[in-house]
Amino acid sequence: MSGWEIISTLMAATGGYLLGSIPFGLVLTRLAGLGDIREIGSKNIGATNVLRTGRKDLAAATLVLDAGKAGMAALLFTFLFGTTAGLVAGGAAFLGHCYPVWLRFKGGKGVATFLGILIAFAWPVGILAALTWIGMALMLRISSLSALVAAAAAPLIAYAFGRPGVAVLCLFLAALIYWRHRANISRLLAGEEPMIGAKKA
């Protein structure tokens, strides 16, 4: 790897992380006068927990912005430095969302950012993964389980579309999504996971 390649990769990683670390769920709920989203429900900054405030518009905006920041990072650094840098930036944006330096590394669970990366690099894969989530959510009404199924399906979908590089990235990010959802998995096994739209004190 040349000196320029090292520099461009570091720039992609740094830029992607900083974009990904913008906590849109927290920012939007505070601007709306709803206080600190980290003090209710799952204490998460993602769209599912924003929905527990009763504000569907803010939840939808959080979902779009969290996906968009990762997609923007991937596309921007692909345009500037090539596909490898774009993949690095997308992965770094995912890490920034999950572990933002501004919030003492306590961020979201990465599902929306994951979909944003997929749509940026292989939009058919991203659309099918999103449809998998939607289908499971409509059937089961459990956001975390829907996300886990979609994350597991994404590497297989990417491979089926002949995108082995994207499939490898999907596999890595899916593993992180499962790690971030470990508390949800415990509640699912215990039958205690709340359904979509349920409010938690």
Secondary structure as UniProt FT lines:
FT   HELIX           3..20
FT   HELIX           24..31
FT   TURN            32..33
FT   HELIX           37..39
FT   TURN            41..42
FT   HELIX           47..51
FT   TURN            52..54
FT   HELIX           56..81
FT   HELIX           83..98
FT   HELIX           101..103
FT   TURN            104..105
FT   HELIX           111..121
FT   HELIX           123..140
FT   HELIX           143..160
FT   TURN            161..162
FT   HELIX           164..180
FT   HELIX           182..190
FT   TURN            196..197
//
